[in-house]
């Protein structure tokens, strides 16, 4: 039995007329009759009764018509799903997000997901080291990371850079200044994120302070910016957040630009060099577009 013979049989069964069926299929009537006969011979079942004046389905033909329609429907659906998979419209994507991406891009990422309702999206929060390890061990497919990182197995693309600002209690003596020189923080208690979130960035922060002539007095560490802002508002010290996070409008703190060689955050997106999944590559392209469009 050939696939095309199912289409031919359905056409004849629906028309109950070889001439009209042949015309709809753009075949000659003798060629269509030959294919139907070959189908019946292959099945060793009579599907149609025909005379010179009429055509009708046998009981077996009526049942086979249901089967033939189901087969064609399943094949069409299978082809559609296969195309969607190949185009990256179906599948599963696991994305590692950092705090910066959750705050700056979270809404846009979720909006992107709604454009692909058949994509199973899994979001994982964490730091750069965690995402690099998860990419290496195939626990996530795409990871937002802070540069620099050194991992030959990953394809890493810089998305954008952003400055940090100081966040200090509104009543702090430095709050009166429009900008704060880095060396003015020499005697201040500082609140920062844990080294494990972005080891190289943390090290560069320490080096920047040392180059400004002092060893930073880090009295508290907290992963979330909102936690650090809460500590600053309570008078525990001065913290640092990205410029975009000034929109958090945290009570009890005021933001000031920093003067000096303070490290900038470099946000990048990473995937495995060997990644071939169409849905992952399609999503990666979309995430890059989202990230770049937010910086315009």
N, C-alpha and C positions, 0 to 999 in steps of 0.2 A: 504494500500500500504506500502510495506517495502522498505527501502533504497536499499537493495541488489537487489531488483527486477528491479530497474532502471538500474543498471549495467548489469543485465542479458538482459534486453530489448535492450539496446544500442548495446551489442555484437551481438545479433541476427539481429538487424536492419542494422548493418554494414556488417555482413557476408552474410545476406539473406540465411542462411543455418544453421539449428539447429545443425547438426553434428559438423561443424567447430567451431561454437560458443561455444558449450558444451566443446569441446577440449580446447579452449583458456581459458575457465573459470575453467577447471579441474572439470567438472561436468559430470554426465551421461546425455545422451540425454533425457531420460524420465523425470529425475528430472528437467531439464531446461524447458521442455515443460510444466510440471506441474506448475512451477513458473510463466511462461508467461501467462498461462491460469488463474492463480490466480490473476495476475495483471489486466488482462482484465475484470475479473469478479468483482474485487473491483472497477474499474473505470466505469464498465458497458458500456464499449466502446470496439469495435473490433479494435485492433491496427495492426494486421497482417492478411493477407490472405495466406493460405497455402494449398498445396495439397501434394501428395506423391513426386512430382517432383520439386516443386518450392515454394518459399516464397517471398512475397512482402508486402510492407507497404501500409496500407490504407491511405486515405487523413488525417484522424485523427491521424494515426500512425506517419506520416511524421511531423505533427505539434508537437506531443508529444515527438518525438525524439529531437527536438530543445529544448523543455522544460526540458527534462531529462538531456541533456548535460549541460544546464545552471545550473540546480540544483547541479549536481555533481561538476561543476567548482566552484560554489559559496561555496559549502561545503569544497572543497579542499583549497580554498583561506582562508576561515574562520578558518580552522584548522591551516594553516600556520601562520596566524596573531596571533591566540591564543598562539601558541608555541612561537612566537617572543615576545609577551607580557610577557609570563611566564619566558622567558630567559632574559628579560630586554633589548630587542632590539627595542622596540616600546614604546612610551609614552612621558611624559613631565617631565623635571627635572629643578628645579629652584635652582641655585647655588649662594650663597652669597660670593663675593670675597673681600678680603682686598687689600690694595695697594701692600703689599709684595707678595701676590699670583698673582696679575696681572702682576707684573714685573718679578717674578721668574718662574711662572708656566703658564702664560697666553697662550703662544704659544703651549705648550704641551697639555693644556686643549682643545684648539681649534682643535688640531690635533686628539685628542681623539674623539671629536664630529664628525669629518668627517668619523670616522669608524662606526658611527651609524646614517646614513642619515635620518632614520625614527624617531629619537628622537628629540623632540622639546625642545631645550635648551634655557633657559632664564638666563642671567647673571646679577647679581645685585651687585653693588659696595657699600661698607659701612664699618663701624667699628664693633668691637666686640659686643658692646651693642646692636647695631641695628640688627645684625645677630641673636643674641640670642633671641631677642624679635620676630623677623620674624619667627624663627623656632618654637617658642612657639605658635604663632598665625597662623601657617601653611601658611605663605606668601612665604617662601622658604623651600626647602627640605633638602639641604645640605649647611652648612656654614663653611667657613674658619674663625677661631677665634684665638685670642692671649690669651694664658694662663697667670695666672689662671682665671678660671671662676667657679662659683658654681651654677649649675642648674641641680637638680636631674632628671628632665624630659628629659635630653639630654644624648646621648652617645657621649662622647668626647674622641678622640684619638690623642695623641701627634704625630706629623709628624717629626719635627726636631727643633733644636735650632740654633740660629745664633747670632753672636756678632754685636754690633753697633760700628761704627767708628766715629770719629769727622771729620766734614767737615768745613774747615775754609778758609778765603780768602788767596790767594797765597802770599800776601804781609804781612800777619799777623806775629807777632813776634814769635808765637809758631810753625809756619810752618817749622822753622829750626830744630825742634826736630823730631826724628824718632818716638817717642811715647810721648803721652801727659798724665801726671798724672792727675787724676780727680781733685785734689785740685788746679791745675794750672788754673782751670776755675773759681775760686772763684770771680774774679773781672771782668769776661767777660760777655757781653750781650749774651744771649742764645736764640736760636730759636727752638721750639719744636712743636709737634703736639698737637691738642686739647685733653684735658682729656677724652672727650666723646668717642674718637676712641678706647681707651684701658685704662680704669680707673685705674685698678690695676697696670699695667705697668707704667703708669704716676706717680702714687703714689710711686712706688718703685724707680723711677728715682729721685724724690724729696728726698726720704729717703737716697739714695746713696750719694747725694750731702751733705746732713746734716751730715752723718757719716764721710764724708771727711772734715768736719769742716766749711761748708758754706751753706747759703741759696741761691739756684740758682736764678739768675736774668733773668727770662724769659721775654724778651721784645717783642717777636712776636710768634704767633702760626699759623700754616698752615697745612692743612690736607695732601697735596701732597708733597712728597719728592722733586720733581723738583722745586716746589715753594720755599721750604725751602732752597734749594741749590742756587736758584736765589737770595734770600735775603742775603745769606752768601756771595755770589760773589760780591754783591753790598756793602758789608761792614757793613750790619746790625747786624752781630753777628756770633756766631759759632752754627752749628746745628749738628745733629746726623742722620746717615743713616745706613742701614744694609750693611754688608760687600759686599754682592752681588751687591749692587747699586753703588759701585765704578765704575762699568762698564758703568755707564751713561756718564762718561767723561765730566762732566759739566765744562764749561769754567769759569776760575776765582777762582776755589776752589781747595784745596788739601786735601787729606784724610790722617788721622793719627790714628793708633790704640790707644785705651785708656788703661791706667794703673789704676787699682783700681776696687772696687766692683761695677761695672756698670751693671745694669740688662741686661740679654740676652733676645732676643725675642724667645718665644716658640710658634711655629705655630702648631695649631691643626685643626682637621676637626670634625665637629659636625653634628649630626642628632638626630631626635626624637627617644627615646627609643622604641616607639610603631610603628616605621616605618615598613611597610610590602610591599611597592611597589617594584616589581621585578626590574623595570628600575632604580629606585633610588638606591637600594642596589647594583645593578650591576655597576652603575656609581660611587658609593662611593668606591667600590673595585678598580676600575680603577684609580680614583683620588689619592687614597693612593699609588698605585704602581708608578704613575707619580711622586708624591712628593718625595717618598723615592729614586727613581732612579736618581733624580737630585742632590741628596746629596752624591752620590758615587764618 
